[in-house]
Amino acid sequence: MKEKIQLSIILTCFMRPHLLKWCLLSLTKQKILSPYEIIVVNDGLEDETSFVCKSYPNLPIKYIFTGNRNYPQLKWRVPGYAINIGVKHARGNKIIIGCAEMFLMDNLVQKIIYHLYENPKNIVITQGKDDQQGKFLKHLVNSNGNSTDQNYDILSMQLNTKFPFFLGLTKKVFFDIGGYDEDFTGYCYDDADFVDRLVKNGGTYLQLPCRVVH
């Protein structure tokens, strides 16, 4: 009998297979004791995203393509659509909302699970940096994915991890607030609305001393 999935990690991807590669590599280095799944939602084109997923056969990845609207030409929409779809397919009662552009520096996934069991109202977040100039990515490429503290520390741009870059919560709380509002447009509007409703619903941020890079 298979163990019941406890955690679903939702990773949205929009024409980012070259970044998803490193995100999944960082997940292979996590020591996750609880049964879990990774749901990759490709909301862009049928590019190399599915191939990247298949290149990590030891990860429990479920691949979902939601980009049929993008033919014959791309039609952008807020990532909240893809996140809502991913959560609806999730089998775990704990979820982590992330995206293909994330790289995990520390062993943090199991800690997120623990703190969601400790208090289902927790909104578990990390510390983080934003690699806007691509320095960290260049290092990953040159070192075949071997990250170092030094390469993290040289990044000056802090990441607002209160937004769902790699954010843990329970699936019940997600559905209690109705998930993402798909009518929002513009940079981070849907994220800002989502986390605002989480807090108004009684959610409390819990920041771990663990690092991610976007």
N, C-alpha and C positions, 0 to 999 in steps of 0.2 A: 504494500500500500504506500502510495506516495505521500510525503509530508505535505501538509497544507501550507500554501504560500502565505507568508506573513507580510512581505514587503514587495511593493511594485515600484520600480524606478522608471519614471516617465522621462524620456529624452526626445524632445522635438528637434527636427532637423529640416532645414530649408536650404538645399544646395550647399551643404557643408560636410560632404563625406571625408574630405581631407582633415577636418577637425574632429569629426566623430571618431576617427581612427585613434587619436590620442586620448579622447575621453574614455573609450572602451578599454584602452591599454591601462589607464589609471585605475579602472574598476577591477581589472584582473589582479591588481596588487592589494585590494581590500581583503581583509579577513572577516568575511560575513558568515556568521554562524547560523543565522536564521534562514529558513527557506525563502528564496526571493526570486523575482523575475525582473528582466529589463525590457521595457516596451519602447522600441524606437518608432516614432511616428514621423514618417517622411511626408511633409506637406508641400514638397516642391516638385521635382521631376524624377522620373525613373532613371537616376544616374548611378553612381557607384555606391550609393548608400547601402543597398541590400548586399552588395559584394563585401563591403567592409564588415557588416554584421556577420556574414558567413565566415569571415576570416578569423572570428573568435568563437570557435565551436565549443569551447569549454565554458562560455558564458551562457546563462539561460535567457537568450534573447528572443523576443517576439517582434517581428517586423510588420508594420502596418503602413500601407501607402494610401495617402489621402489627397493626392495632388491631381486627380483627374481633371479638375477645373482648369488646370494650367496648359491645356492643349486646345487650340494650336498656339496660344501665347500665354505667358505668365500672368497670373491674376493674384496679386498680393492680398493677404488677409491677416488679421492679428493672430499671433501664435495661440491665443486662447482657444481657438477652434480645435487645433491639434491636441492641446492639453486635455480639453474636455473629452475628446475621443479616446485618448490614451487612458484616462481614468475610468471611463466606462468599460474598457476592456481589462482593467486591472483586477487581479484575483486577490491581491493582498489587502488587508484592512488598514495597513500603514502605507503611505505613499511618499515618494520624494519627487518633486517637480524640478526638472533640470533641462538642459539643452545640450546639443552636440558640441558646443564651444567650451565646455567645462573640462578642467583637468584637476583631479583630486591630489593634493599634496600629502595629506595625512590619512591615517586609518580612521575614518569617521562614520562610515555607513552603519556599522553595528551600534555605535554610540547614539546615532539618531533613533534607531529602533528602540533602544533602551529608554530613552527619554520620552518617547511617545507612549510606551507602556506605563512609565512613571506618572505621566499626566497627559491624557488624550487631548487636552486643550492646548498643549504646547505647540508653538510654531518654532521648530528647531532650525536654526541657521548657523552659518559658519563665519569665519573671517575670510577676506578675499582681496585679490588684486585684479586690476583690469589691464590686460596686455594690449593696450591700444596701438602701440608701435611695433608689435610683433617680435619683440626681443626674446620673450620666453618661448614662443613658438619656434623661432629659429634655433634656439638651444635644443628643444625637443627633437627637431629634425636632425640636427647635427650629432646628437648623442643617442639617437634611436630611443628616445623616450625616457632617458635617465634624468630626472629633475633633481635639483639641488637647492638647499636653503639659500645659497648665494644668488642663484638665478631668480628666486622669488623675491629676495630682499631688495634687489636693484629696481624692481618695479615701483614706481612712485604713485600711480593712480590707485586709490582705494576703490573697492567694489562695494556698492550698496547691497549687501547681502540680505537686507530685509525684503528685497524683491526676489522672486522665485528663480534665482540662478541655480541653487541646489538647496531646496527648502523642504523640510519634512513636516508632515501633518497626517492626521488620520483621514481615511477616505470618508468616514461619516461626517466629519467637519466640512470637508470639501463639498459634499452634497447638501449639507445643512444650509450652506449659504448660496446654493445654486450653481456652484462652479464658477467658471469665467463668464463674464458678460460679453457675448460675441459681437455686440453692436459697436464696441469701442474701436476707434481708429487712432493712429499716431503713436509716437514713440513712448512706450511704457504706460500708456493710458490704461490699458486693460490690466496690467500688473498692479498699478497703483490702486485701482478700484478693487481688485481682488484682495490684496492684503489689507486694505482699509476695512473691508467687510469681515475679514477674518478677525481683526482686532475688535470690531464692534460686536462680534458674536461671542466675545469672551476669551479669545485667543491671547496667549502671552508669549512674547518672543523669548527664546532661550538660545543664547549664542554660545557655541562651543569654541574652544581654543584650537580649532582645526582650520586648515587653510585650503582654499580653492583658487584657481586662476581662470579667468574668463578671457 
